[in-house]
Amino acid sequence: MSAKNRDEHGRFRNITVGFRVSPEENEQLNTAVALSGLPKQEYCYRKCLNRDIVVQGNPRVYKALRDQLAAVLDELRRIETAGDIRDELYENIELITKTLLGMKEGCS
């Protein structure tokens, strides 16, 4: 049996909340979760409750950053020939930038 899930005040988290997303929204959510280094549940309720997402640099976060930067580079190469920029690309670049700047501030 797994340990009971508790919030920062020691209260049990025993209510399930679910919602539907499109495949594109799921991809964006998975990208944000990977860059945060948090479990998806933790990331979602922090965002829903408008709490800060503090990224702790670790190998998993660095790998996610590397993978997302490679995806952005591929998309920029595609744009160079096609000229079609998707909104998701702007959002991913902004998220990567915030993550990198936050990690830089944490090292200072």
Contacts in CASP RR format, 6 or more apart in sequence:
PFRMAT RR
TARGET T0000
AUTHOR 0000-0000-0000
METHOD contacts of the structure
MODEL  1
MSAKNRDEHGRFRNITVGFRVSPEENEQLNTAVALSGLPKQEYCYRKCLN
RDIVVQGNPRVYKALRDQLAAVLDELRRIETAGDIRDELYENIELITKTL
LGMKEGCS
4 12 0 8 1.000
4 13 0 8 1.000
5 12 0 8 1.000
5 13 0 8 1.000
5 14 0 8 1.000
6 12 0 8 1.000
6 13 0 8 1.000
7 13 0 8 1.000
17 45 0 8 1.000
21 29 0 8 1.000
24 88 0 8 1.000
27 88 0 8 1.000
28 88 0 8 1.000
28 91 0 8 1.000
28 92 0 8 1.000
29 40 0 8 1.000
29 44 0 8 1.000
30 40 0 8 1.000
31 64 0 8 1.000
31 68 0 8 1.000
31 92 0 8 1.000
31 95 0 8 1.000
32 43 0 8 1.000
32 95 0 8 1.000
33 39 0 8 1.000
33 40 0 8 1.000
33 43 0 8 1.000
34 60 0 8 1.000
34 61 0 8 1.000
34 64 0 8 1.000
34 67 0 8 1.000
34 68 0 8 1.000
35 55 0 8 1.000
35 61 0 8 1.000
35 64 0 8 1.000
35 65 0 8 1.000
35 68 0 8 1.000
35 95 0 8 1.000
35 96 0 8 1.000
35 99 0 8 1.000
36 43 0 8 1.000
36 53 0 8 1.000
36 55 0 8 1.000
36 61 0 8 1.000
36 99 0 8 1.000
37 43 0 8 1.000
37 55 0 8 1.000
37 56 0 8 1.000
37 57 0 8 1.000
37 58 0 8 1.000
37 60 0 8 1.000
37 61 0 8 1.000
37 64 0 8 1.000
38 46 0 8 1.000
38 53 0 8 1.000
43 53 0 8 1.000
46 52 0 8 1.000
46 53 0 8 1.000
47 53 0 8 1.000
55 61 0 8 1.000
55 99 0 8 1.000
55 102 0 8 1.000
55 103 0 8 1.000
57 103 0 8 1.000
61 99 0 8 1.000
61 103 0 8 1.000
65 96 0 8 1.000
65 99 0 8 1.000
65 100 0 8 1.000
68 92 0 8 1.000
68 95 0 8 1.000
68 96 0 8 1.000
69 96 0 8 1.000
71 92 0 8 1.000
72 89 0 8 1.000
72 92 0 8 1.000
72 93 0 8 1.000
72 96 0 8 1.000
75 86 0 8 1.000
75 89 0 8 1.000
79 85 0 8 1.000
79 89 0 8 1.000
END
